[in-house]
Amino acid sequence: MQRRTTASSRSSVLQPRPKGELLWIHATTPERYLALCDIGRRLKSLRPDLSVLASWEPGLRLTGTVGCDIPVGPLAEDTMAEAREFLNHWQPDACIWTGTPARRNLLRQLREQGTGVLLADLLEDEMPNRASRWLPDQRRRLLDGLTCILTPSRAVQNQLTRAGFPAERVELAGKLRVSAVPPGCNNDELAAMQQTLGSRPVWLAAHVKPGELPRVLEAHRAALRLLHRLLLVIALDDYSELDAARRLLQDSGLSFADWDDGAEPDDLTQVLLTGGEDLGLWYRLSPVALIASSLDPAAQGQSPLDAAALGSALLHGPGIHAHRDLYERLAKAGAAQPVQTQTDMADAVVALSAPDRAAEMALAGWQSVTESAATTDTLLEKVQDLLDRREDIDAGT
């Protein structure tokens, strides 16, 4: 029989609580985890002494990401001793919870310690059920320690208020999804390049790995047969690979300009090579973007959010394992298209050279990645308010 992990054995191997403020986030899906870590990242830019502790439900295979400092993984069983041990160790100043608020002992301890808890993205199938219609409804007591509940469902809002939860503490909000903070660019440089390129068709291969470059160039060569003025912008994933990429392009027979060496494209340039430092500029200039680091089926891939937020129609290979949920959401919205071979890639680039087709995909992508922006802003504001109140309380003790 496998020995159950106790609170004492768990806490004995946990790292010490960091100094300063601590936000605890709890996720039930990979997409919620990414969204919560993104919120943590943004909060840390506003509150430099903030640390983010992350837990999640059993069965999820997650690791730390930008914005999450301490990924502790699945929580122990919900006993009073283990809840008290966990909270005494970490002493969170605020908490964002997702999923069914079923951990009665943990919620009770948070309430008794005066820790603000925001329940985000509560869906209908995550509502706590009444145990029996013949017994008193305990849901109000279970939820009473929550500072606020955000839900995308009006049905959930109505159920909560009927169960006695204060209406002013239930808010309708969009689904919790990771949103983009796309990279900026120099506006003068953008205007100058828009004038240089004019009406010329452009596509971008972003985050290109060395092993992917020959396939990207072959796809471009095939597309050039139908689109003679087509310009390919290559943004490498690793700046240190710039010299190797230059040598490959010199041997390719394609006319190229080296952006990092100060060159700019002219009418005869077929490929523009960059080290990947100016993606904010190239996403804005490229109606079509291949998100590379994905052509190897075993690859983890790169996030498509920046490209989608800046108006590119998205292409990607099969290796997107680290961001599969994001790509599936974008594909469902009609904003992303997989490509398996050089021929697929060339055909897609040619098809998307039609401005209306690329614009339709780009609009779908922009809508998909910005729909949760208001929810993110709401959570940022509410967490900051909880942390400020906790700081005032601590200062007065």
Salt bridges, closest charged atoms under 4 A:
GLU21 OE1 - ARG47 NE 2.84
GLU31 OE2 - ARG177 NE 3.95
GLU31 OE2 - ARG329 NE 2.94
ASP38 OD1 - ARG41 NH2 2.59
ASP38 OD2 - ARG42 NH2 3.03
GLU57 OE2 - HIS26 NE2 2.49
ASP69 OD1 - LYS44 NZ 2.60
GLU77 OE2 - ARG4 NE 3.98
GLU82 OE2 - ARG4 NH1 2.67
ASP93 OD2 - ARG17 NH2 3.11
GLU112 OE2 - ARG108 NE 3.08
ASP121 OD2 - ARG32 NE 2.89
GLU126 OE2 - ARG32 NH1 2.74
ASP137 OD2 - ARG139 NH2 2.87
ASP144 OD1 - ARG140 NE 3.33
GLU171 OE2 - LYS382 NZ 2.77
GLU218 OE2 - ARG221 NE 3.44
ASP237 OD1 - HIS207 ND1 3.21
ASP237 OD2 - LYS209 NZ 2.80
ASP243 OD1 - ARG246 NH1 2.72
ASP258 OD2 - ARG246 NE 2.32
GLU371 OE2 - ARG177 NH1 2.14
ASP385 OD2 - ARG389 NH2 3.05
ASP388 OD1 - ARG47 NH2 2.91
ASP394 OD1 - ARG390 NE 3.90
